[in-house]
């Protein structure tokens, strides 16, 4: 098939945006993988404790992570219109919104850590997971602000800043883990708690570094000089961002909470099943985070087209983003299905855990294409400013269909973790169909709706 000039140009522009974002996301994945590899020698119970604690942490922090996703397309739309005043208001309003939200989330995570035993995990997992979560709690504040800064930079077409800071975070995290988990160079041997402390310290460093880099960008300097900030206006802008960001945040919560609750249900079976689930999640995330990058790039391109009211460009950007995302996942799809045992053995040496992780990794390979389509099309809808309806789709697909089926397969048919993962697969397939269809319907009706 011969691609047209417009399509080739769009692929080039998408990749220019997405590759730096993808490298940054992969650095984050590698950081998580390094954490998992360094925690693995501490034993099955430690791996299970991290899995349960991370499920709780994500249940709350993901609200802020998801909410921050609206910043890039919103800024992209204003920036394409050369509305520097709007860009400025998005900056200050975003900082206020992110700061307040981060403080609220810290309180929620602290409360969840205090009542960690309510999750019903095994005693050893509960003791270790509770302490890990307490030490991880402060990490959410610099994380949410860093994402605010990063997505703003993406929106004004400087995705390389996030890439630089993500790579830096990878190096810092690995070094601090080496010091604090195992007690090298005279530092105390803190085990799991050392990993949590390392995450918090690293996130504060990259938050500050991202702000410093952003303030040295010429475009950003112009934006900051475009007017005088007034507290009342900044608060009003923060509330406007709140109205747009929270539906996306809650949509992300619904999706990730489904995975978190799935992990909790697997923990009700036993710690071995939960450890296998954690390994499979780590493997699957290695490709998913790159998919997110293509979605983010597509959302920025669609947001810019919205600013120009260019319907043809919206459609082209959507098609190219979806196609590139699917092409990318073909390789991990084959790898996950063909060598699941090899992948699992890199995380832990326990044969029983590896055996349980193998079918989960195979399922992860099967749902790669569906995962790509749902993730990218979901991001494209954000580029169009469609924030609320996708939350309904997510709720129905996961909580009314996927999880009930997964629970039945897990407990009634005794498929355990595999049953939960089959439920995830069903949810992803439904989302892929509904999100992608909605995007093209909205674009087709764009002129008549304006």
ZIDA-V531928 format. One record per pair of residues at least 24 apart in sequence whose ideal C-beta (glycine too) atoms are under 8 Angstrom apart, sorted by sequence separation. I is the first residue (numbers start at 0). J is the second residue. If there is no record, write none. Layout:
# ZIDA-V531928
[[I | J] [I | J]]
This chain:
# ZIDA-V531928
[[108 | 132] [109 | 133] [112 | 136] [296 | 320] [297 | 321] [401 | 425] [402 | 426] [172 | 197] [175 | 200] [335 | 360] [336 | 361] [339 | 364] [400 | 425] [401 | 426] [172 | 198] [175 | 201] [294 | 320] [335 | 361] [400 | 426] [108 | 135] [109 | 136] [293 | 320] [297 | 324] [108 | 136] [335 | 363] [336 | 364] [401 | 429] [171 | 200] [172 | 201] [335 | 364] [336 | 365] [397 | 426] [400 | 429] [66 | 96] [67 | 97] [171 | 201] [293 | 323] [294 | 324] [334 | 364] [396 | 426] [105 | 136] [108 | 139] [293 | 324] [333 | 364] [396 | 427] [105 | 137] [332 | 364] [335 | 367] [168 | 201] [171 | 204] [331 | 364] [332 | 365] [396 | 429] [63 | 97] [66 | 100] [105 | 139] [168 | 202] [171 | 205] [290 | 324] [293 | 327] [395 | 429] [396 | 430] [104 | 139] [105 | 140] [332 | 367] [168 | 204] [331 | 367] [332 | 368] [63 | 100] [167 | 204] [168 | 205] [290 | 327] [393 | 430] [396 | 433] [62 | 100] [63 | 101] [101 | 139] [102 | 140] [167 | 205] [289 | 327] [290 | 328] [329 | 367] [392 | 430] [101 | 140] [104 | 143] [328 | 367] [329 | 368] [165 | 205] [328 | 368] [63 | 104] [101 | 142] [164 | 205] [167 | 208] [286 | 327] [392 | 433] [62 | 104] [101 | 143] [286 | 328] [328 | 370] [392 | 434] [100 | 143] [101 | 144] [325 | 368] [328 | 371] [60 | 104] [164 | 208] [327 | 371] [59 | 104] [98 | 143] [164 | 209] [286 | 331] [389 | 434] [392 | 437] [97 | 143] [98 | 144] [285 | 331] [325 | 371] [97 | 144] [324 | 371] [325 | 372] [59 | 107] [60 | 108] [161 | 209] [164 | 212] [324 | 372] [389 | 437] [59 | 108] [97 | 146] [160 | 209] [163 | 212] [388 | 437] [94 | 144] [97 | 147] [321 | 371] [324 | 374] [321 | 372] [324 | 375] [56 | 108] [59 | 111] [160 | 212] [283 | 335] [385 | 437] [55 | 108] [58 | 111] [94 | 147] [160 | 213] [282 | 335] [377 | 430] [385 | 438] [93 | 147] [321 | 375] [373 | 427] [380 | 434] [320 | 375] [321 | 376] [362 | 417] [369 | 424] [376 | 431] [383 | 438] [55 | 111] [157 | 213] [160 | 216] [385 | 441] [55 | 112] [138 | 195] [145 | 202] [152 | 209] [359 | 416] [363 | 420] [366 | 423] [370 | 427] [373 | 430] [377 | 434] [380 | 437] [93 | 151] [134 | 192] [141 | 199] [148 | 206] [320 | 378] [321 | 379] [359 | 417] [362 | 420] [366 | 424] [369 | 427] [373 | 431] [376 | 434] [380 | 438] [383 | 441] [157 | 216] [317 | 376] [320 | 379] [358 | 417] [362 | 421] [365 | 424] [369 | 428] [372 | 431] [376 | 435] [379 | 438] [383 | 442] [55 | 115] [131 | 191] [135 | 195] [138 | 198] [142 | 202] [145 | 205] [149 | 209] [152 | 212] [282 | 342] [355 | 415] [90 | 151] [130 | 191] [131 | 192] [134 | 195] [138 | 199] [141 | 202] [145 | 206] [148 | 209] [152 | 213] [155 | 216] [157 | 218] [282 | 343] [355 | 416] [359 | 420] [362 | 423] [366 | 427] [369 | 430] [370 | 431] [373 | 434] [376 | 437] [380 | 441] [89 | 151] [130 | 192] [133 | 195] [134 | 196] [137 | 199] [141 | 203] [144 | 206] [148 | 210] [151 | 213] [317 | 379] [358 | 420] [362 | 424] [366 | 428] [369 | 431] [372 | 434] [373 | 435] [376 | 438] [52 | 115] [55 | 118] [131 | 194] [132 | 195] [135 | 198] [155 | 218] [316 | 379] [368 | 431] [372 | 435] [127 | 191] [131 | 195] [135 | 199] [138 | 202] [141 | 205] [142 | 206] [145 | 209] [152 | 216] [155 | 219] [279 | 343] [134 | 199] [141 | 206] [148 | 213] [278 | 343] [281 | 346] [316 | 382] [51 | 118] [152 | 219] [155 | 222] [275 | 343] [278 | 346] [51 | 120] [86 | 155] [278 | 347] [313 | 382] [313 | 383] [48 | 120] [47 | 120] [51 | 124] [55 | 128] [274 | 347] [47 | 121] [278 | 352] [48 | 123] [274 | 349] [278 | 353] [48 | 124] [52 | 128] [56 | 132] [63 | 139] [67 | 143] [74 | 150] [78 | 154] [44 | 121] [47 | 124] [48 | 125] [51 | 128] [52 | 129] [55 | 132] [70 | 147] [74 | 151] [78 | 155] [275 | 352] [279 | 356] [283 | 360] [305 | 382] [48 | 126] [64 | 142] [78 | 156] [271 | 349] [274 | 352] [275 | 353] [278 | 356] [282 | 360] [293 | 371] [297 | 375] [301 | 379] [304 | 382] [305 | 383] [44 | 123] [48 | 127] [49 | 128] [52 | 131] [56 | 135] [60 | 139] [63 | 142] [64 | 143] [67 | 146] [71 | 150] [74 | 153] [75 | 154] [302 | 381] [305 | 384] [44 | 124] [48 | 128] [52 | 132] [59 | 139] [63 | 143] [67 | 147] [70 | 150] [71 | 151] [74 | 154] [75 | 155] [271 | 351] [275 | 355] [276 | 356] [279 | 359] [283 | 363] [290 | 370] [294 | 374] [298 | 378] [302 | 382] [47 | 128] [70 | 151] [73 | 154] [74 | 155] [75 | 156] [271 | 352] [275 | 356] [278 | 359] [279 | 360] [282 | 363] [286 | 367] [290 | 371] [294 | 375] [297 | 378] [298 | 379] [301 | 382] [45 | 127] [49 | 131] [60 | 142] [64 | 146] [68 | 150] [71 | 153] [72 | 154] [278 | 360] [293 | 375] [294 | 376] [297 | 379] [300 | 382] [301 | 383] [44 | 127] [48 | 131] [52 | 135] [56 | 139] [60 | 143] [63 | 146] [67 | 150] [71 | 154] [272 | 355] [276 | 359] [279 | 362] [287 | 370] [291 | 374] [294 | 377] [295 | 378] [298 | 381] [299 | 382] [70 | 154] [271 | 355] [275 | 359] [279 | 363] [286 | 370] [290 | 374] [294 | 378] [298 | 382] [290 | 375] [294 | 379] [297 | 382] [287 | 374] [291 | 378] [321 | 435] [317 | 438] [317 | 439] [314 | 439] [317 | 442] [23 | 149] [250 | 377] [314 | 442] [313 | 442] [90 | 222] [310 | 442] [313 | 445] [20 | 153] [90 | 223] [247 | 381] [23 | 158] [87 | 222] [310 | 445] [26 | 162] [33 | 169] [86 | 222] [87 | 223] [250 | 386] [310 | 446] [16 | 153] [91 | 228] [253 | 390] [279 | 416] [20 | 158] [23 | 161] [27 | 165] [30 | 168] [34 | 172] [83 | 221] [87 | 225] [95 | 233] [99 | 237] [158 | 296] [19 | 158] [23 | 162] [26 | 165] [30 | 169] [33 | 172] [37 | 176] [41 | 180] [83 | 222] [86 | 225] [87 | 226] [95 | 234] [247 | 386] [250 | 389] [254 | 393] [16 | 156] [19 | 159] [22 | 162] [26 | 166] [29 | 169] [33 | 173] [37 | 177] [78 | 218] [246 | 386] [250 | 390] [253 | 393] [257 | 397] [276 | 416] [17 | 158] [20 | 161] [23 | 164] [24 | 165] [27 | 168] [84 | 225] [87 | 228] [92 | 233] [95 | 236] [96 | 237] [243 | 384] [246 | 387] [249 | 390] [253 | 394] [257 | 398] [261 | 402] [264 | 405] [268 | 409] [275 | 416] [279 | 420] [308 | 449] [16 | 158] [19 | 161] [20 | 162] [23 | 165] [26 | 168] [27 | 169] [30 | 172] [34 | 176] [38 | 180] [49 | 191] [83 | 225] [84 | 226] [91 | 233] [92 | 234] [95 | 237] [124 | 266] [153 | 295] [244 | 386] [247 | 389] [260 | 402] [264 | 406] [19 | 162] [22 | 165] [23 | 166] [26 | 169] [30 | 173] [33 | 176] [37 | 180] [48 | 191] [83 | 226] [92 | 235] [93 | 236] [120 | 263] [156 | 299] [243 | 386] [247 | 390] [250 | 393] [254 | 397] [272 | 415] [273 | 416] [276 | 419] [22 | 166] [37 | 181] [88 | 232] [92 | 236] [93 | 237] [96 | 240] [119 | 263] [246 | 390] [253 | 397] [257 | 401] [261 | 405] [265 | 409] [272 | 416] [276 | 420] [45 | 190] [49 | 194] [88 | 233] [91 | 236] [92 | 237] [96 | 241] [118 | 263] [121 | 266] [154 | 299] [253 | 398] [257 | 402] [264 | 409] [45 | 191] [91 | 237] [92 | 238] [120 | 266] [124 | 270] [153 | 299] [264 | 410] [89 | 236] [92 | 239] [93 | 240] [119 | 266] [123 | 270] [268 | 415] [88 | 236] [92 | 240] [96 | 244] [118 | 266] [119 | 267] [121 | 269] [154 | 302] [268 | 416] [41 | 190] [121 | 270] [124 | 273] [41 | 191] [120 | 270] [265 | 415] [89 | 240] [265 | 416] [38 | 191] [120 | 273] [265 | 419] [264 | 419] [38 | 194] [37 | 194] [261 | 419] [261 | 420] [34 | 194] [261 | 422] [261 | 423] [34 | 198] [258 | 423] [257 | 423] [73 | 240] [257 | 426] [70 | 240] [73 | 243] [30 | 201] [69 | 240] [69 | 243] [70 | 244] [69 | 244] [68 | 244] [67 | 244] [66 | 244] [69 | 247] [66 | 245] [68 | 247] [66 | 247] [65 | 247] [66 | 248] [65 | 248] [68 | 251] [64 | 248] [65 | 249] [63 | 248] [65 | 250] [66 | 251] [62 | 248] [65 | 251] [61 | 248] [62 | 249] [64 | 251] [65 | 252] [62 | 251] [61 | 251] [62 | 252] [65 | 255] [61 | 252] [58 | 252] [61 | 255] [61 | 256] [58 | 255] [57 | 255] [58 | 256] [57 | 258] [58 | 259] [57 | 259] [54 | 258] [55 | 259] [54 | 259] [54 | 260] [54 | 262] [54 | 263] [51 | 262] [50 | 262] [51 | 263] [51 | 266] [50 | 266] [47 | 266] [51 | 273] [47 | 270] [50 | 273] [75 | 298] [79 | 302] [47 | 271] [50 | 274] [53 | 277] [71 | 295] [75 | 299] [79 | 303] [75 | 300] [78 | 303] [79 | 304] [44 | 270] [47 | 273] [50 | 276] [72 | 298] [76 | 302] [80 | 306] [43 | 270] [47 | 274] [50 | 277] [68 | 295] [71 | 298] [72 | 299] [75 | 302] [76 | 303] [79 | 306] [80 | 307] [43 | 271] [46 | 274] [49 | 277] [71 | 299] [75 | 303] [78 | 306] [79 | 307] [72 | 301] [73 | 302] [76 | 305] [77 | 306] [47 | 277] [50 | 280] [68 | 298] [72 | 302] [76 | 306] [43 | 274] [46 | 277] [71 | 302] [75 | 306] [46 | 278] [72 | 305] [35 | 277] [35 | 278] [35 | 281] [32 | 281] [31 | 281] [31 | 284] [32 | 285] [28 | 284] [28 | 285] [25 | 285] [28 | 288] [27 | 288] [25 | 288] [24 | 288] [25 | 289] [24 | 289] [21 | 288] [24 | 291] [21 | 289] [24 | 292] [23 | 292] [20 | 291] [21 | 292] [20 | 292] [21 | 293] [18 | 292] [17 | 292] [20 | 295] [17 | 293] [20 | 296] [17 | 295] [16 | 295] [17 | 296] [13 | 293] [16 | 296] [17 | 297] [14 | 296] [13 | 296] [16 | 299] [13 | 297] [16 | 300] [13 | 300] [12 | 300] [9 | 300] [46 | 346] [46 | 347] [13 | 316] [43 | 347] [9 | 315] [13 | 319] [17 | 323] [43 | 349] [46 | 352] [9 | 316] [13 | 320] [39 | 346] [75 | 382] [39 | 347] [6 | 315] [10 | 319] [14 | 323] [36 | 345] [39 | 348] [43 | 352] [72 | 381] [5 | 315] [9 | 319] [13 | 323] [36 | 346] [68 | 378] [72 | 382] [35 | 346] [69 | 381] [72 | 384] [6 | 319] [10 | 323] [68 | 381] [69 | 386]]
